[in-house]
């Protein structure tokens, strides 16, 4: 994607350095390639309180994992990250996430046998409409209704209604 879209700026937020990469040199090679690309910005690890302000600056958020089978789908679902992304209201391109199969209108998901590249291509061709205020508001409302505080309220209501 980085090479296919040289005019698109890609930002990577998170802790990454050669000391915490796996023993396989493939990750180091990828990091080296990212550092060489003129359209890549490696922001590094930031305090979680600053993440929402960063997300608001981006047009499309990408959450891509290598998904080849059902085990990969389950293993690579990062619901906390996706909920954070939804809270920004921005368009999200992601690998297939089973938990969102009934809410596909919230995410641009690469289906299990499609590539993330194809999904990204389609999203890039309609970024303006995908970030329409009504769609952003829908994503934000979904994230807010699933925030920890709201989940705790739901649990509390279930406990209060039960006959323990």
N, CA, C and O atoms as a DFTB+ gen file, in Angstrom:
656 C
 N C O
     1  1       0.824      -1.204       0.000
     2  2       0.000       0.000       0.000
     3  2       0.865       1.264       0.000
     4  3       0.548       2.259      -0.652
     5  1       1.947       1.193       0.738
     6  2       2.840       2.342       0.819
     7  2       3.423       2.676      -0.546
     8  3       3.517       3.845      -0.920
     9  1       3.808       1.656      -1.281
    10  2       4.379       1.884      -2.609
    11  2       3.305       2.180      -3.642
    12  3       3.541       2.953      -4.569
    13  1       2.146       1.588      -3.502
    14  2       1.061       1.802      -4.456
    15  2       0.490       3.217      -4.346
    16  3       0.013       3.780      -5.331
    17  1       0.543       3.779      -3.155
    18  2       0.004       5.115      -2.909
    19  2       1.103       6.056      -2.418
    20  3       1.109       6.432      -1.245
    21  1       2.021       6.439      -3.281
    22  2       3.146       7.270      -2.835
    23  2       2.735       8.676      -2.383
    24  3       3.495       9.347      -1.685
    25  1       1.549       9.120      -2.775
    26  2       1.090      10.453      -2.361
    27  2       0.264      10.406      -1.075
    28  3      -0.149      11.448      -0.566
    29  1       0.026       9.226      -0.559
    30  2      -0.696       9.069       0.697
    31  2       0.330       8.962       1.822
    32  3       1.282       8.185       1.740
    33  1       0.123       9.751       2.865
    34  2       1.009       9.698       4.025
    35  2       0.517       8.602       4.971
    36  3      -0.654       8.586       5.351
    37  1       1.397       7.702       5.342
    38  2       1.093       6.622       6.276
    39  2       1.772       6.928       7.607
    40  3       2.966       7.223       7.655
    41  1       0.998       6.852       8.681
    42  2       1.507       7.114      10.020
    43  2       1.388       5.845      10.849
    44  3       0.336       5.206      10.879
    45  1       2.467       5.491      11.514
    46  2       2.481       4.317      12.385
    47  2       2.706       4.795      13.810
    48  3       3.710       5.434      14.123
    49  1       1.747       4.469      14.660
    50  2       1.842       4.832      16.070
    51  2       2.018       3.539      16.859
    52  3       1.299       2.565      16.639
    53  1       2.956       3.540      17.755
    54  2       3.136       2.365      18.601
    55  2       4.592       2.115      18.900
    56  3       5.492       2.718      18.316
    57  1       4.790       1.202      19.832
    58  2       6.143       0.855      20.226
    59  2       6.747      -0.129      19.245
    60  3       6.275      -1.258      19.116
    61  1       7.751       0.283      18.580
    62  2       8.454      -0.599      17.663
    63  2       9.908      -0.170      17.647
    64  3      10.235       1.001      17.455
    65  1      10.727      -1.105      17.845
    66  2      12.159      -0.894      17.688
    67  2      12.798      -2.258      17.530
    68  3      12.174      -3.281      17.813
    69  1      14.002      -2.273      17.091
    70  2      14.636      -3.551      16.780
    71  2      14.865      -4.394      18.031
    72  3      15.041      -5.607      17.915
    73  1      14.871      -3.802      19.211
    74  2      15.106      -4.595      20.419
    75  2      13.870      -5.396      20.828
    76  3      14.006      -6.414      21.507
    77  1      12.661      -4.962      20.430
    78  2      11.482      -5.728      20.831
    79  2      10.855      -6.502      19.673
    80  3       9.764      -7.052      19.815
    81  1      11.520      -6.547      18.560
    82  2      11.030      -7.339      17.441
    83  2      11.364      -8.803      17.684
    84  3      12.269      -9.130      18.451
    85  1      10.623      -9.673      17.020
    86  2      10.880     -11.105      17.212
    87  2      12.282     -11.456      16.713
    88  3      12.951     -10.643      16.076
    89  1      12.699     -12.649      17.008
    90  2      14.043     -13.098      16.626
    91  2      14.196     -13.242      15.123
    92  3      15.315     -13.268      14.611
    93  1      13.091     -13.336      14.420
    94  2      13.152     -13.464      12.969
    95  2      13.493     -12.101      12.377
    96  3      12.885     -11.098      12.751
    97  1      14.436     -12.052      11.477
    98  2      14.895     -10.786      10.908
    99  2      13.908     -10.157       9.936
   100  3      14.104      -9.017       9.514
   101  1      12.862     -10.870       9.575
   102  2      11.880     -10.328       8.643
   103  2      11.290      -9.014       9.155
   104  3      11.142      -8.064       8.387
   105  1      10.955      -8.954      10.439
   106  2      10.379      -7.738      11.006
   107  2      11.362      -6.568      10.923
   108  3      10.963      -5.439      10.639
   109  1      12.634      -6.837      11.169
   110  2      13.637      -5.781      11.074
   111  2      13.733      -5.270       9.650
   112  3      13.849      -4.065       9.428
   113  1      13.684      -6.173       8.682
   114  2      13.729      -5.767       7.280
   115  2      12.529      -4.889       6.937
   116  3      12.662      -3.899       6.217
   117  1      11.368      -5.254       7.452
   118  2      10.163      -4.456       7.194
   119  2      10.320      -3.081       7.824
   120  3      10.019      -2.074       7.183
   121  1      10.782      -3.020       9.057
   122  2      10.989      -1.735       9.723
   123  2      11.994      -0.888       8.953
   124  3      11.796       0.317       8.795
   125  1      13.059      -1.498       8.479
   126  2      14.056      -0.770       7.677
   127  2      13.426      -0.194       6.414
   128  3      13.698       0.949       6.045
   129  1      12.581      -0.987       5.749
   130  2      11.899      -0.523       4.531
   131  2      10.963       0.637       4.848
   132  3      10.903       1.609       4.095
   133  1      10.236       0.543       5.950
   134  2       9.331       1.625       6.340
   135  2      10.105       2.915       6.576
   136  3       9.671       3.992       6.168
   137  1      11.238       2.802       7.226
   138  2      12.039       3.986       7.521
   139  2      12.577       4.656       6.261
   140  3      12.831       5.860       6.261
   141  1      12.752       3.892       5.198
   142  2      13.258       4.429       3.941
   143  2      12.170       5.109       3.107
   144  3      12.474       5.982       2.294
   145  1      10.913       4.720       3.298
   146  2       9.821       5.233       2.467
   147  2       9.535       6.698       2.801
   148  3       9.389       7.056       3.970
   149  1       9.457       7.532       1.784
   150  2       9.259       8.971       2.000
   151  2       7.847       9.319       2.467
   152  3       7.625      10.409       2.993
   153  1       6.887       8.405       2.281
   154  2       5.512       8.688       2.687
   155  2       5.129       7.970       3.987
   156  3       3.946       7.809       4.287
   157  1       6.135       7.542       4.754
   158  2       5.906       6.854       6.025
   159  2       6.414       7.715       7.168
   160  3       7.517       8.259       7.124
   161  1       5.579       7.821       8.188
   162  2       5.928       8.584       9.384
   163  2       5.815       7.641      10.581
   164  3       4.723       7.186      10.923
   165  1       6.935       7.357      11.202
   166  2       6.956       6.484      12.374
   167  2       6.897       7.368      13.621
   168  3       7.904       7.936      14.041
   169  1       5.728       7.472      14.191
   170  2       5.517       8.366      15.332
   171  2       6.063       7.759      16.619
   172  3       6.554       8.479      17.488
   173  1       5.980       6.461      16.739
   174  2       6.455       5.798      17.950
   175  2       5.354       5.682      18.983
   176  3       4.184       5.946      18.708
   177  1       5.752       5.288      20.163
   178  2       4.793       5.091      21.240
   179  2       4.407       6.441      21.819
   180  3       5.263       7.294      22.053
   181  1       3.120       6.628      22.049
   182  2       2.621       7.861      22.654
   183  2       1.687       7.493      23.805
   184  3       1.172       6.376      23.856
   185  1       1.475       8.409      24.704
   186  2       0.544       8.170      25.807
   187  2      -0.859       7.989      25.243
   188  3      -1.251       8.669      24.295
   189  1      -1.600       7.076      25.829
   190  2      -2.930       6.742      25.314
   191  2      -3.864       7.946      25.282
   192  3      -4.753       8.005      24.433
   193  1      -3.688       8.895      26.174
   194  2      -4.579      10.060      26.198
   195  2      -4.439      10.922      24.937
   196  3      -5.331      11.709      24.623
   197  1      -3.309      10.773      24.205
   198  2      -3.092      11.566      22.999
   199  2      -3.580      10.872      21.728
   200  3      -3.674      11.503      20.675
   201  1      -3.886       9.597      21.819
   202  2      -4.281       8.847      20.623
   203  2      -5.508       9.448      19.940
   204  3      -5.482       9.613      18.721
   205  1      -6.586       9.787      20.663
   206  2      -7.753      10.361      19.958
   207  2      -7.435      11.607      19.132
   208  3      -7.984      11.779      18.044
   209  1      -6.559      12.473      19.631
   210  2      -6.231      13.683      18.868
   211  2      -5.461      13.339      17.598
   212  3      -5.613      14.019      16.583
   213  1      -4.649      12.310      17.638
   214  2      -3.957      11.860      16.423
   215  2      -4.956      11.280      15.433
   216  3      -4.924      11.610      14.248
   217  1      -5.839      10.419      15.915
   218  2      -6.786       9.757      15.018
   219  2      -7.654      10.767      14.270
   220  3      -8.026      10.528      13.121
   221  1      -7.971      11.866      14.891
   222  2      -8.812      12.881      14.251
   223  2      -8.101      13.547      13.062
   224  3      -8.758      14.158      12.220
   225  1      -6.797      13.437      12.989
   226  2      -6.031      14.056      11.910
   227  2      -6.003      13.211      10.639
   228  3      -5.630      13.702       9.574
   229  1      -6.399      11.938      10.748
   230  2      -6.269      11.010       9.633
   231  2      -7.605      10.815       8.919
   232  3      -8.662      10.879       9.547
   233  1      -7.558      10.580       7.617
   234  2      -8.768      10.347       6.836
   235  2      -9.232       8.897       6.896
   236  3     -10.431       8.621       6.940
   237  1      -8.282       7.980       6.899
   238  2      -8.585       6.548       6.924
   239  2      -7.676       5.899       7.959
   240  3      -6.476       6.165       8.009
   241  1      -8.271       5.045       8.781
   242  2      -7.508       4.314       9.781
   243  2      -7.387       2.869       9.323
   244  3      -8.358       2.273       8.856
   245  1      -6.209       2.319       9.457
   246  2      -5.938       0.979       8.951
   247  2      -5.594       0.055      10.112
   248  3      -4.724       0.361      10.928
   249  1      -6.281      -1.072      10.177
   250  2      -6.033      -2.076      11.206
   251  2      -5.946      -3.413      10.485
   252  3      -6.925      -4.157      10.418
   253  1      -4.782      -3.711       9.950
   254  2      -4.626      -4.881       9.088
   255  2      -3.755      -5.936       9.750
   256  3      -2.658      -5.661      10.234
   257  1      -4.277      -7.134       9.752
   258  2      -3.550      -8.284      10.264
   259  2      -3.507      -9.349       9.182
   260  3      -4.403      -9.431       8.342
   261  1      -2.475     -10.153       9.205
   262  2      -2.382     -11.267       8.258
   263  2      -3.442     -12.297       8.655
   264  3      -3.381     -12.892       9.731
   265  1      -4.404     -12.489       7.770
   266  2      -5.512     -13.401       8.054
   267  2      -5.595     -14.412       6.926
   268  3      -5.912     -14.069       5.787
   269  1      -5.306     -15.660       7.256
   270  2      -5.344     -16.717       6.249
   271  2      -6.366     -17.795       6.558
   272  3      -6.757     -18.553       5.670
   273  1      -6.803     -17.873       7.817
   274  2      -7.774     -18.894       8.195
   275  2      -8.573     -18.415       9.404
   276  3      -8.300     -17.341       9.939
   277  1      -9.547     -19.193       9.833
   278  2     -10.415     -18.785      10.944
   279  2      -9.635     -18.580      12.240
   280  3      -9.985     -17.709      13.037
   281  1      -8.596     -19.359      12.460
   282  2      -7.789     -19.192      13.660
   283  2      -7.117     -17.813      13.659
   284  3      -7.044     -17.158      14.699
   285  1      -6.631     -17.376      12.503
   286  2      -6.031     -16.045      12.391
   287  2      -7.054     -14.957      12.683
   288  3      -6.742     -13.964      13.341
   289  1      -8.273     -15.146      12.195
   290  2      -9.331     -14.151      12.419
   291  2      -9.531     -13.951      13.912
   292  3      -9.559     -12.818      14.394
   293  1      -9.670     -15.043      14.640
   294  2      -9.885     -14.953      16.087
   295  2      -8.668     -14.390      16.803
   296  3      -8.805     -13.586      17.725
   297  1      -7.497     -14.800      16.392
   298  2      -6.269     -14.400      17.057
   299  2      -5.942     -12.925      16.843
   300  3      -5.372     -12.288      17.729
   301  1      -6.288     -12.381      15.695
   302  2      -5.867     -11.019      15.369
   303  2      -6.957      -9.966      15.514
   304  3      -6.744      -8.807      15.157
   305  1      -8.096     -10.340      16.019
   306  2      -9.116      -9.330      16.268
   307  2      -8.647      -8.455      17.422
   308  3      -8.366      -8.962      18.508
   309  1      -8.561      -7.170      17.201
   310  2      -8.136      -6.243      18.238
   311  2      -9.286      -5.288      18.496
   312  3      -9.314      -4.170      17.983
   313  1     -10.228      -5.747      19.294
   314  2     -11.450      -4.978      19.503
   315  2     -11.212      -3.656      20.213
   316  3     -11.910      -2.679      19.940
   317  1     -10.247      -3.603      21.113
   318  2      -9.969      -2.337      21.798
   319  2      -9.501      -1.284      20.797
   320  3      -9.943      -0.136      20.840
   321  1      -8.617      -1.677      19.909
   322  2      -8.122      -0.744      18.910
   323  2      -9.262      -0.311      17.986
   324  3      -9.390       0.872      17.670
   325  1     -10.075      -1.250      17.561
   326  2     -11.173      -0.919      16.652
   327  2     -12.181       0.000      17.337
   328  3     -12.685       0.935      16.714
   329  1     -12.478      -0.253      18.601
   330  2     -13.403       0.633      19.315
   331  2     -12.820       2.043      19.443
   332  3     -13.544       3.032      19.330
   333  1     -11.535       2.125      19.674
   334  2     -10.873       3.439      19.732
   335  2     -10.988       4.135      18.376
   336  3     -11.286       5.327      18.303
   337  1     -10.749       3.383      17.312
   338  2     -10.868       3.934      15.967
   339  2     -12.302       4.383      15.691
   340  3     -12.513       5.465      15.143
   341  1     -13.287       3.569      16.061
   342  2     -14.692       3.937      15.857
   343  2     -15.023       5.228      16.597
   344  3     -15.784       6.057      16.097
   345  1     -14.456       5.397      17.775
   346  2     -14.691       6.602      18.562
   347  2     -14.223       7.870      17.883
   348  3     -14.693       8.960      18.211
   349  1     -13.302       7.743      16.938
   350  2     -12.838       8.915      16.191
   351  2     -13.831       9.303      15.098
   352  3     -13.846      10.441      14.629
   353  1     -14.659       8.338      14.703
   354  2     -15.615       8.578      13.625
   355  2     -15.037       8.363      12.234
   356  3     -15.787       8.307      11.259
   357  1     -13.745       8.243      12.126
   358  2     -13.096       8.107      10.822
   359  2     -13.357       6.753      10.177
   360  3     -13.686       5.779      10.853
   361  1     -13.205       6.712       8.879
   362  2     -13.345       5.470       8.132
   363  2     -12.241       4.506       8.557
   364  3     -11.091       4.898       8.752
   365  1     -12.617       3.241       8.695
   366  2     -11.669       2.228       9.140
   367  2     -11.607       1.108       8.114
   368  3     -12.629       0.526       7.750
   369  1     -10.406       0.815       7.653
   370  2     -10.161      -0.345       6.802
   371  2      -9.501      -1.376       7.699
   372  3      -8.491      -1.099       8.346
   373  1     -10.080      -2.565       7.732
   374  2      -9.559      -3.583       8.633
   375  2      -9.640      -4.971       8.029
   376  3     -10.422      -5.230       7.114
   377  1      -8.819      -5.848       8.558
   378  2      -8.962      -7.260       8.248
   379  2     -10.340      -7.687       8.750
   380  3     -10.964      -6.969       9.532
   381  1     -10.805      -8.824       8.315
   382  2     -12.106      -9.322       8.740
   383  2     -12.124      -9.501      10.259
   384  3     -11.208     -10.087      10.836
   385  1     -13.177      -8.990      10.895
   386  2     -13.357      -9.105      12.340
   387  2     -14.719      -9.749      12.578
   388  3     -15.760      -9.137      12.341
   389  1     -14.694     -10.964      13.039
   390  2     -15.918     -11.751      13.231
   391  2     -16.950     -11.009      14.087
   392  3     -18.147     -11.069      13.807
   393  1     -16.494     -10.321      15.117
   394  2     -17.400      -9.625      16.024
   395  2     -18.188      -8.508      15.343
   396  3     -19.198      -8.054      15.880
   397  1     -17.750      -8.069      14.193
   398  2     -18.432      -6.982      13.486
   399  2     -19.155      -7.463      12.230
   400  3     -19.550      -6.654      11.391
   401  1     -19.327      -8.769      12.101
   402  2     -19.965      -9.298      10.894
   403  2     -21.386      -8.762      10.706
   404  3     -21.872      -8.688       9.577
   405  1     -22.057      -8.388      11.801
   406  2     -23.410      -7.836      11.705
   407  2     -23.420      -6.309      11.707
   408  3     -24.487      -5.696      11.682
   409  1     -22.266      -5.707      11.737
   410  2     -22.142      -4.247      11.728
   411  2     -21.164      -3.815      10.653
   412  3     -20.352      -2.916      10.871
   413  1     -21.238      -4.446       9.506
   414  2     -20.286      -4.153       8.436
   415  2     -20.363      -2.719       7.932
   416  3     -19.438      -2.242       7.276
   417  1     -21.458      -2.030       8.233
   418  2     -21.572      -0.643       7.799
   419  2     -20.672       0.289       8.616
   420  3     -20.479       1.448       8.251
   421  1     -20.125      -0.219       9.717
   422  2     -19.235       0.593      10.547
   423  2     -17.785       0.518      10.094
   424  3     -17.006       1.441      10.333
   425  1     -17.422      -0.582       9.440
   426  2     -16.037      -0.833       9.046
   427  2     -15.977      -1.220       7.582
   428  3     -16.939      -1.748       7.025
   429  1     -14.860      -0.957       6.976
   430  2     -14.584      -1.467       5.637
   431  2     -13.703      -2.688       5.850
   432  3     -12.484      -2.579       5.979
   433  1     -14.339      -3.847       5.883
   434  2     -13.610      -5.073       6.217
   435  2     -13.235      -5.856       4.975
   436  3     -14.049      -6.064       4.075
   437  1     -11.990      -6.281       4.950
   438  2     -11.551      -7.209       3.912
   439  2     -12.122      -8.564       4.302
   440  3     -11.820      -9.088       5.374
   441  1     -12.929      -9.115       3.449
   442  2     -13.520     -10.417       3.748
   443  2     -12.422     -11.469       3.809
   444  3     -11.332     -11.245       3.282
   445  1     -12.681     -12.603       4.437
   446  2     -11.598     -13.566       4.677
   447  2     -10.747     -13.921       3.461
   448  3      -9.550     -14.169       3.606
   449  1     -11.325     -13.950       2.291
   450  2     -10.523     -14.371       1.136
   451  2     -10.200     -13.224       0.191
   452  3      -9.664     -13.445      -0.896
   453  1     -10.519     -12.013       0.593
   454  2     -10.125     -10.847      -0.195
   455  2      -8.864     -10.272       0.427
   456  3      -8.543     -10.559       1.580
   457  1      -8.175      -9.486      -0.318
   458  2      -6.979      -8.869       0.254
   459  2      -7.325      -7.529       0.870
   460  3      -8.289      -6.875       0.475
   461  1      -6.541      -7.142       1.823
   462  2      -6.702      -5.834       2.447
   463  2      -6.432      -4.744       1.413
   464  3      -6.985      -3.648       1.498
   465  1      -5.578      -5.051       0.435
   466  2      -5.248      -4.078      -0.602
   467  2      -6.490      -3.695      -1.407
   468  3      -6.719      -2.516      -1.677
   469  1      -7.273      -4.668      -1.779
   470  2      -8.494      -4.389      -2.545
   471  2      -9.473      -3.537      -1.730
   472  3     -10.071      -2.595      -2.251
   473  1      -9.624      -3.869      -0.477
   474  2     -10.508      -3.107       0.403
   475  2     -10.008      -1.667       0.545
   476  3     -10.800      -0.725       0.513
   477  1      -8.710      -1.504       0.700
   478  2      -8.116      -0.173       0.809
   479  2      -8.327       0.614      -0.474
   480  3      -8.673       1.795      -0.430
   481  1      -8.121      -0.035      -1.621
   482  2      -8.343       0.610      -2.927
   483  2      -9.761       1.160      -3.029
   484  3      -9.968       2.317      -3.394
   485  1     -10.716       0.325      -2.707
   486  2     -12.123       0.732      -2.799
   487  2     -12.427       1.889      -1.851
   488  3     -13.163       2.811      -2.203
   489  1     -11.866       1.836      -0.671
   490  2     -12.106       2.897       0.314
   491  2     -11.452       4.205      -0.126
   492  3     -12.049       5.272       0.012
   493  1     -10.246       4.129      -0.646
   494  2      -9.564       5.339      -1.087
   495  2     -10.325       6.032      -2.216
   496  3     -10.255       7.253      -2.357
   497  1     -11.047       5.258      -3.012
   498  2     -11.798       5.854      -4.121
   499  2     -13.047       6.590      -3.648
   500  3     -13.667       7.315      -4.426
   501  1     -13.417       6.415      -2.402
   502  2     -14.630       7.065      -1.884
   503  2     -14.437       7.609      -0.465
   504  3     -15.365       7.587       0.344
   505  1     -13.247       8.088      -0.174
   506  2     -12.912       8.563       1.167
   507  2     -13.818       9.699       1.625
   508  3     -14.249       9.710       2.778
   509  1     -14.110      10.638       0.764
   510  2     -14.932      11.785       1.164
   511  2     -16.318      11.329       1.600
   512  3     -16.800      11.740       2.655
   513  1     -16.958      10.493       0.806
   514  2     -18.289      10.024       1.186
   515  2     -18.247       9.104       2.400
   516  3     -19.200       9.064       3.179
   517  1     -17.146       8.359       2.572
   518  2     -17.024       7.458       3.726
   519  2     -16.840       8.239       5.030
   520  3     -17.133       7.727       6.111
   521  1     -16.355       9.477       4.924
   522  2     -16.179      10.313       6.105
   523  2     -17.270      11.382       6.219
   524  3     -17.073      12.415       6.858
   525  1     -18.407      11.124       5.602
   526  2     -19.542      12.047       5.717
   527  2     -19.923      12.180       7.196
   528  3     -19.814      11.212       7.948
   529  1     -20.362      13.353       7.613
   530  2     -20.698      13.568       9.030
   531  2     -21.670      12.529       9.608
   532  3     -21.497      12.094      10.746
   533  1     -22.676      12.133       8.848
   534  2     -23.645      11.160       9.371
   535  2     -22.991       9.806       9.641
   536  3     -23.299       9.159      10.641
   537  1     -22.097       9.378       8.760
   538  2     -21.402       8.101       8.965
   539  2     -20.417       8.190      10.132
   540  3     -20.271       7.243      10.904
   541  1     -19.753       9.323      10.250
   542  2     -18.840       9.497      11.382
   543  2     -19.617       9.466      12.696
   544  3     -19.179       8.852      13.669
   545  1     -20.770      10.130      12.717
   546  2     -21.584      10.157      13.935
   547  2     -22.062       8.755      14.300
   548  3     -22.105       8.400      15.478
   549  1     -22.416       7.968      13.310
   550  2     -22.860       6.589      13.561
   551  2     -21.742       5.778      14.215
   552  3     -21.991       5.023      15.154
   553  1     -20.531       5.929      13.728
   554  2     -19.390       5.209      14.311
   555  2     -19.135       5.654      15.749
   556  3     -18.906       4.834      16.638
   557  1     -19.178       6.958      15.958
   558  2     -18.947       7.515      17.298
   559  2     -20.010       7.019      18.270
   560  3     -19.685       6.600      19.381
   561  1     -21.265       7.064      17.868
   562  2     -22.345       6.608      18.742
   563  2     -22.211       5.127      19.080
   564  3     -22.474       4.719      20.211
   565  1     -21.804       4.328      18.107
   566  2     -21.601       2.901      18.373
   567  2     -20.500       2.722      19.418
   568  3     -20.660       1.951      20.364
   569  1     -19.397       3.425      19.250
   570  2     -18.284       3.310      20.203
   571  2     -18.722       3.771      21.591
   572  3     -18.393       3.129      22.588
   573  1     -19.452       4.866      21.660
   574  2     -19.900       5.374      22.958
   575  2     -20.860       4.404      23.643
   576  3     -20.815       4.229      24.861
   577  1     -21.724       3.779      22.855
   578  2     -22.689       2.841      23.448
   579  2     -22.019       1.549      23.902
   580  3     -22.628       0.763      24.628
   581  1     -20.797       1.321      23.493
   582  2     -20.050       0.128      23.885
   583  2     -18.844       0.451      24.764
   584  3     -17.966      -0.391      24.956
   585  1     -18.806       1.660      25.292
   586  2     -17.714       2.054      26.181
   587  2     -17.791       1.234      27.473
   588  3     -18.845       0.696      27.812
   589  1     -16.685       1.146      28.175
   590  2     -16.636       0.359      29.410
   591  2     -17.739       0.771      30.391
   592  3     -18.397      -0.082      30.986
   593  1     -17.934       2.072      30.553
   594  2     -18.948       2.547      31.495
   595  2     -20.329       2.023      31.128
   596  3     -21.102       1.622      31.998
   597  1     -20.637       2.028      29.822
   598  2     -21.930       1.530      29.362
   599  2     -22.050       0.027      29.566
   600  3     -23.118      -0.466      29.932
   601  1     -20.975      -0.700      29.335
   602  2     -20.992      -2.147      29.558
   603  2     -21.178      -2.455      31.041
   604  3     -21.899      -3.388      31.392
   605  1     -20.542      -1.689      31.905
   606  2     -20.709      -1.887      33.344
   607  2     -22.149      -1.618      33.782
   608  3     -22.685      -2.323      34.638
   609  1     -22.768      -0.601      33.195
   610  2     -24.177      -0.316      33.507
   611  2     -25.067      -1.486      33.093
   612  3     -25.977      -1.870      33.828
   613  1     -24.802      -2.048      31.917
   614  2     -25.582      -3.192      31.445
   615  2     -25.433      -4.384      32.389
   616  3     -26.411      -5.061      32.707
   617  1     -24.204      -4.632      32.830
   618  2     -23.947      -5.740      33.760
   619  2     -24.656      -5.484      35.088
   620  3     -25.265      -6.389      35.658
   621  1     -24.573      -4.266      35.566
   622  2     -25.227      -3.919      36.826
   623  2     -26.738      -4.125      36.729
   624  3     -27.353      -4.650      37.657
   625  1     -27.333      -3.718      35.623
   626  2     -28.776      -3.910      35.438
   627  2     -29.142      -5.397      35.414
   628  3     -30.168      -5.792      35.968
   629  1     -28.316      -6.211      34.781
   630  2     -28.575      -7.649      34.744
   631  2     -28.505      -8.216      36.157
   632  3     -29.350      -9.024      36.543
   633  1     -27.511      -7.803      36.928
   634  2     -27.352      -8.293      38.311
   635  2     -28.542      -7.859      39.159
   636  3     -29.088      -8.662      39.915
   637  1     -28.943      -6.611      39.041
   638  2     -30.055      -6.102      39.847
   639  2     -31.373      -6.799      39.509
   640  3     -32.236      -6.936      40.376
   641  1     -31.537      -7.238      38.264
   642  2     -32.773      -7.901      37.846
   643  2     -32.768      -9.403      38.146
   644  3     -33.804     -10.064      38.065
   645  1     -31.593      -9.932      38.493
   646  2     -31.498     -11.386      38.707
   647  2     -31.942     -11.742      40.119
   648  3     -32.006     -10.885      41.000
   649  1     -32.245     -13.010      40.317
   650  2     -32.693     -13.515      41.607
   651  2     -31.583     -14.282      42.315
   652  3     -31.718     -15.480      42.563
   653  1     -30.490     -13.605      42.642
   654  2     -29.373     -14.280      43.329
   655  2     -29.674     -14.426      44.790
   656  3     -28.859     -14.967      45.537
